């Protein structure tokens, strides 16, 4: 039987520790004020409440230690309240006898945080100058890690980590993109082979916001971020609770700690005859998602798609559909749900290919729209016409999710597609087809 043996102390008992990353405490959540009725205060407090949940998890599970794999903070603090809140939570862990080991990531690199507070003595931040090893004798563990000195750290930090210490449970604490992940900058890239060669028992990674278990021999884990911050960070967010018995990892459990649950609902309206049916389907889907995330605010983006007779009703009066959907959500779930955005991507039941063959004005318009969409030269000409307008758009419109960048061919193509599916059916459909939700 393998036992822990660090500094002459031998252990064969069960040990638990918690691995979290990417807390982004007090992340600014830009753009919330643009949404009428958005629960801005609850959203902005979410990262703090999630940290409180993390601390409670450590205490309730009697964790031997807590590992934080970078990006505890989102950048330099606006004021000291951010650091003070974190320090207060760490003091709670000190009172419970829980050590905390941290490495900095790209957002809270040594060069990025201009303010500082002395943290409680149970918190140890590993060096940014070179790899450092911390022995936690009471837990029989050795933590190896290195913090980011600069945001743009592109060296393979893991390659310089020391080999495993014999007789201890070895953990690599690292903020990394690994071999690359979509949507994440290539910071501290490395490979699974590099990590395996160190002989560690567990690699506690950070930087990638989606939970991912890359290996179980040894365990290599991205726990994901603690709290989703926008519509692309969907699903359950939290930390990993790791159980070690006789020196072997016996379980790695995801524990949900988020207080706001982001979800993207894709509603298929293909066989819906009117907008009422789509509202009812969306309501049912929202209730199911809310039941799966009890005691949380459900922040949902709704995308309605499919070829449907209700296309005209949705597109001719999108504000009415938006209001009906929000009213249904509020009726079903009250203030425990917020619809972040409602996207209409339905298509008409008309055969547009045949419409483009018609000789009249509608046929001519259909052909022109198709040409702009499908002909790179036509698309480039339209982009050139819009160049001056593109330069005048405010930054708030040009940045973030759903940015309007008129020099981007994919954006213009999507706009033309939207015009095609809104204008042509309106010219072709009878006034009664599609039944508006009124």
C-alpha positions in Angstrom: 0.0 0.0 0.0 1.3 3.4 -1.0 1.6 5.9 1.9 2.5 9.6 2.2 5.8 10.3 3.8 6.8 14.0 3.9 9.3 15.3 6.4 9.2 12.0 8.3 5.5 12.0 8.8 3.6 9.0 7.4 -0.1 9.0 6.3 -2.4 6.5 4.9 -5.7 8.2 5.6 -8.3 9.7 3.3 -7.4 13.3 2.2 -9.6 15.7 0.3 -8.6 18.9 -1.4 -10.4 21.4 -3.6 -9.1 22.6 -7.0 -10.6 25.9 -8.4 -9.4 28.4 -11.0 -10.5 31.5 -12.9 -12.5 33.2 -10.1 -12.3 36.6 -11.8 -13.5 38.3 -8.7 -15.3 41.6 -9.4 -15.1 41.0 -13.1 -16.7 44.2 -14.6 -19.3 42.4 -16.8 -19.4 45.2 -19.3 -22.6 46.0 -21.2 -25.1 44.9 -18.6 -26.5 48.4 -18.3 -27.5 48.2 -22.0 -30.2 45.6 -21.1 -33.4 47.1 -19.8 -34.5 45.2 -16.7 -31.2 43.3 -16.3 -30.5 42.2 -12.7 -27.2 44.1 -12.8 -26.6 44.1 -9.1 -27.1 40.3 -8.7 -24.9 39.7 -11.8 -22.0 41.8 -10.6 -22.1 40.3 -7.1 -22.1 36.7 -8.6 -18.3 36.2 -8.5 -18.2 37.2 -4.8 -21.1 34.9 -3.9 -19.4 32.1 -5.8 -16.2 32.6 -3.8 -18.2 32.4 -0.6 -19.7 29.1 -1.9 -16.1 27.8 -2.6 -15.0 28.7 1.0 -18.1 26.9 2.4 -17.3 23.8 0.3 -13.8 23.7 1.7 -15.0 24.0 5.2 -17.9 21.6 4.9 -15.8 18.9 3.2 -12.9 19.5 5.7 -10.5 20.0 2.8 -6.9 19.5 3.6 -6.1 22.5 1.3 -7.4 24.6 -1.5 -5.6 25.1 -4.9 -6.3 28.2 -7.0 -4.8 27.9 -10.5 -4.7 31.5 -11.6 -6.9 34.4 -12.5 -8.2 34.9 -9.0 -8.7 38.5 -10.0 -9.8 39.9 -13.4 -7.1 42.5 -13.4 -5.9 45.4 -11.3 -8.5 46.3 -8.7 -10.7 49.4 -9.1 -10.3 49.8 -5.3 -9.1 47.9 -2.3 -12.6 46.4 -1.7 -11.8 43.6 -4.1 -8.6 42.5 -2.3 -10.2 43.0 1.1 -13.1 40.7 0.2 -10.7 38.0 -0.9 -8.6 38.4 2.2 -11.7 38.1 4.4 -12.7 34.9 2.7 -9.1 33.5 3.1 -9.3 34.4 6.8 -12.4 32.1 7.2 -10.3 29.3 5.7 -7.4 30.0 8.1 -9.8 29.7 11.0 -11.0 26.4 9.6 -7.3 25.2 9.3 -7.4 25.2 5.4 -4.1 26.2 3.7 -4.5 27.9 0.3 -1.9 27.7 -2.5 -2.1 30.1 -5.5 -0.4 30.7 -8.8 -1.1 33.8 -10.8 -2.4 33.7 -14.3 -2.6 36.1 -17.2 -5.3 38.3 -15.7 -3.7 38.6 -12.3 0.0 38.3 -13.3 2.5 40.1 -11.1 2.7 42.9 -13.6 -1.1 43.3 -13.9 -2.1 43.9 -10.2 -1.0 47.4 -9.2 -2.6 47.2 -5.7 -1.9 44.7 -3.0 -2.9 43.6 0.5 -1.1 41.3 2.9 -3.0 38.0 2.9 -3.6 35.7 5.9 -0.6 33.4 6.6 -2.5 30.3 5.5 -2.3 31.6 1.9 0.9 30.9 -0.1 1.5 32.4 -3.6 4.1 30.5 -5.5 7.0 32.4 -7.1 6.8 34.1 -10.5 10.6 33.9 -11.0 11.0 30.2 -11.1 9.1 27.0 -10.3 8.6 26.5 -6.6 7.7 23.5 -4.5 5.5 23.8 -1.3 5.4 20.8 1.0 2.1 20.4 3.0 3.3 17.9 5.5 0.0 17.4 7.3 -1.6 16.4 4.0 1.4 14.4 2.7 1.4 16.6 -0.5 3.9 18.5 -2.5 2.6 21.4 -4.7 4.8 22.4 -7.6 4.0 25.6 -9.5 5.0 28.9 -10.9 3.0 32.2 -11.2 2.9 34.4 -14.3 5.2 37.4 -14.0 3.7 38.9 -17.1 0.3 38.6 -18.8 1.8 37.4 -22.1 3.7 34.5 -20.7 4.3 32.2 -23.7 7.0 29.9 -22.3 6.3 26.3 -21.4 6.4 26.7 -17.6 5.6 23.1 -17.0 8.8 21.9 -18.7 10.8 23.6 -16.0 8.8 22.1 -13.1 10.9 19.7 -10.9 10.4 16.0 -11.0 8.1 14.3 -8.4 9.3 14.0 -4.9 9.4 10.4 -3.9 7.0 9.3 -1.1 4.7 12.4 -1.5 1.5 13.0 -3.3 2.7 15.4 -6.1 0.5 18.1 -7.6 1.4 20.4 -10.5 -0.4 23.8 -10.2 -0.4 25.5 -13.6 -2.2 28.2 -15.5 -2.0 27.1 -19.2 -3.7 26.9 -22.5 -2.2 23.4 -22.8 -1.8 22.8 -26.5 -4.4 25.4 -27.4 -8.1 25.9 -26.7 -10.6 27.8 -28.8 -11.3 31.3 -27.3 -8.2 31.2 -25.0 -4.9 32.9 -25.7 -1.8 30.7 -26.0 -0.4 31.4 -22.6 2.1 29.0 -21.0 1.5 26.3 -23.6 2.5 22.7 -22.8 1.6 19.1 -23.7 0.3 16.1 -21.8 3.5 14.3 -22.5 5.5 17.0 -20.8 3.2 16.9 -17.7 3.2 13.1 -17.6 7.0 13.0 -17.7 7.1 14.8 -14.3 5.7 11.8 -12.5 3.0 13.8 -10.6 -0.2 12.4 -9.3 -2.5 15.3 -10.2 -2.3 18.4 -12.4 -4.4 21.3 -11.2 -4.9 23.5 -14.3 -6.5 26.9 -14.9 -7.2 29.3 -17.8 -9.7 27.3 -19.8 -13.2 28.2 -18.6 -14.9 24.9 -19.6 -14.5 21.9 -17.3 -12.4 19.2 -18.9 -10.7 16.1 -17.6 -7.8 15.5 -20.0 -6.3 12.4 -18.4 -6.8 10.1 -15.4 -3.3 8.6 -15.4 -2.3 11.0 -14.0 -5.3 13.2 -13.4 -5.1 16.3 -15.5 -8.0 18.6 -14.9 -9.4 22.0 -15.9 -12.2 22.7 -13.3 -13.6 25.5 -15.4 -14.3 28.9 -14.0 -16.1 29.3 -10.7 -18.9 31.5 -12.1 -20.0 32.0 -15.7 -19.8 35.7 -16.7 -21.6 35.9 -20.0 -23.8 34.0 -22.4 -21.0 31.9 -23.9 -20.0 30.5 -20.5 -23.0 28.2 -20.1 -23.8 25.3 -17.8 -22.8 24.3 -14.3 -19.7 26.2 -13.0 -17.7 25.5 -9.9 -14.7 23.6 -8.6 -13.3 20.0 -8.4 -13.4 18.1 -5.1 -10.6 15.6 -5.1 -10.4 12.6 -2.8 -7.1 10.7 -2.2 -6.9 7.4 -0.4 -3.6 5.7 0.3 -1.9 8.0 -2.1 -4.3 7.3 -5.0 -7.0 9.6 -6.4 -10.3 7.8 -6.0 -12.6 10.5 -7.2 -12.7 13.9 -8.8 -16.1 15.4 -8.4 -17.4 18.6 -10.0 -19.2 20.7 -7.4 -21.5 23.5 -8.7 -20.8 26.7 -6.9 -22.2 29.3 -9.3 -25.1 31.6 -8.3 -26.0 32.7 -11.8 -26.5 29.9 -14.4 -26.0 30.9 -18.0 -27.9 28.8 -20.5 -28.5 28.9 -24.3 -31.8 27.6 -25.3 -32.2 26.6 -29.0 -35.9 26.3 -29.8 -36.8 24.4 -33.0 -39.9 26.1 -34.4 -40.0 23.9 -37.6 -43.6 22.5 -37.1 -45.0 25.5 -35.1 -48.0 27.0 -36.8 -47.9 30.3 -34.9 -45.9 32.3 -32.4 -48.0 31.1 -29.5 -46.6 27.6 -29.8 -43.1 28.9 -29.8 -43.7 30.9 -26.7 -45.1 27.8 -25.0 -42.2 25.6 -26.0 -39.7 28.2 -24.8 -41.5 28.4 -21.5 -41.3 24.7 -21.0 -37.7 24.6 -21.8 -36.9 27.4 -19.4 -38.8 25.6 -16.5 -36.7 22.5 -17.2 -33.4 24.4 -17.1 -34.5 26.2 -13.9 -35.3 22.9 -12.3 -31.8 21.7 -13.1 -30.3 24.8 -11.4 -32.3 25.3 -8.2 -31.7 28.4 -6.0 -29.9 30.2 -8.8 -30.7 33.0 -11.2 -31.1 31.5 -14.7 -29.7 33.9 -17.3 -30.8 32.5 -20.7 -30.2 33.4 -24.3 -33.0 32.1 -26.5 -32.4 31.3 -30.2 -35.4 30.4 -32.3 -34.8 28.6 -35.6 -36.3 26.3 -38.2 -38.4 26.6 -41.3 -41.8 27.6 -40.0 -45.2 29.2 -40.9 -44.7 31.4 -37.9 -41.7 33.1 -39.5 -43.6 36.1 -40.7 -45.3 36.6 -37.3 -41.9 36.6 -35.5 -40.1 38.8 -37.9 -42.8 41.3 -38.7 -43.3 42.2 -35.0 -40.2 41.0 -33.1 -40.9 43.4 -30.2 -44.3 41.8 -29.6 -42.8 38.3 -29.6 -40.0 39.5 -27.3 -42.6 40.9 -24.9 -44.7 37.8 -25.0 -41.8 35.5 -24.3 -40.5 37.6 -21.4 -44.0 37.8 -19.9 -44.3 34.0 -20.1 -40.8 33.5 -18.5 -41.7 35.9 -15.7 -45.1 34.2 -15.2 -43.4 30.8 -14.9 -40.3 31.6 -12.9 -40.6 35.2 -11.5 -37.3 37.0 -10.7 -35.4 33.7 -10.8 -35.0 34.0 -14.6 -33.6 36.7 -16.9 -33.7 36.5 -20.7 -30.5 38.0 -21.8 -31.3 38.0 -25.5 -33.9 36.6 -27.8 -32.6 35.8 -31.3 -34.9 35.0 -34.3 -33.3 32.9 -36.9 -36.3 31.2 -38.5 -36.8 30.7 -42.2 -39.9 31.1 -44.4 -41.7 28.1 -45.8 -41.7 29.8 -49.2 -39.4 28.3 -51.8 -37.0 31.2 -52.2 -35.2 29.5 -55.1 -38.5 29.7 -57.1 -39.1 33.2 -56.0 -35.7 34.2 -57.5 -36.8 32.9 -60.9 -39.8 35.2 -61.0 -39.8 38.1 -63.4 -41.4 40.7 -61.2 -40.0 43.1 -58.6 -39.9 40.6 -55.8 -38.0 38.1 -57.9 -35.5 40.8 -58.9 -35.1 41.8 -55.2 -34.6 38.1 -54.3 -31.9 37.7 -56.9 -30.0 40.8 -55.8 -30.0 39.7 -52.1 -28.8 36.2 -53.1 -26.0 37.8 -55.3 -24.8 40.0 -52.4 -24.8 36.9 -50.1 -23.1 34.5 -52.4 -20.8 36.6 -54.7 -17.6 37.7 -52.9 -17.3 40.6 -55.3 -20.8 41.9 -54.6 -20.1 41.4 -50.9 -16.9 43.4 -51.1 -18.6 46.2 -52.9 -21.3 46.5 -50.2 -18.6 46.5 -47.5 -16.8 49.3 -49.3 -20.0 51.4 -49.3 -20.4 50.8 -45.6 -16.8 51.7 -44.8 -17.4 55.2 -43.5 -20.3 54.1 -41.4 -18.2 51.3 -39.9 -15.6 53.9 -38.7 -18.3 55.9 -37.0 -19.8 53.1 -35.0 -19.2 53.5 -31.2 -16.9 51.0 -29.5 -19.8 49.6 -27.4 -21.4 48.4 -30.7 -18.1 47.1 -32.1 -17.0 45.0 -29.2 -18.1 42.0 -27.2 -20.6 39.3 -28.0 -22.6 40.1 -31.1 -20.3 42.9 -32.2 -21.4 44.8 -35.3 -18.3 45.0 -37.5 -19.3 46.2 -40.9 -15.9 45.3 -42.4 -16.5 41.6 -41.6 -17.9 39.6 -44.5 -19.6 37.1 -42.2 -21.4 39.9 -40.4 -22.7 41.5 -43.6 -23.7 38.1 -45.0 -25.7 37.4 -41.8 -27.4 40.8 -42.1 -28.4 40.2 -45.7 -29.7 36.8 -44.7 -31.8 38.4 -42.1 -33.2 40.9 -44.6 -33.9 38.1 -47.0 -35.9 36.1 -44.4 -37.7 39.2 -43.1 -38.5 41.3 -46.1 -39.3 38.7 -48.8 -41.8 36.7 -46.8 -43.5 39.9 -45.8 -43.9 40.8 -49.5 -45.1 37.2 -50.3 -47.2 36.0 -47.3 -50.9 36.7 -46.9 -51.8 38.9 -44.0 -53.3 36.0 -42.0 -50.5 33.5 -42.4 -48.4 32.8 -39.3 -50.7 34.2 -36.7 -49.1 36.9 -34.5 -48.9 36.4 -30.7 -51.3 39.2 -29.7 
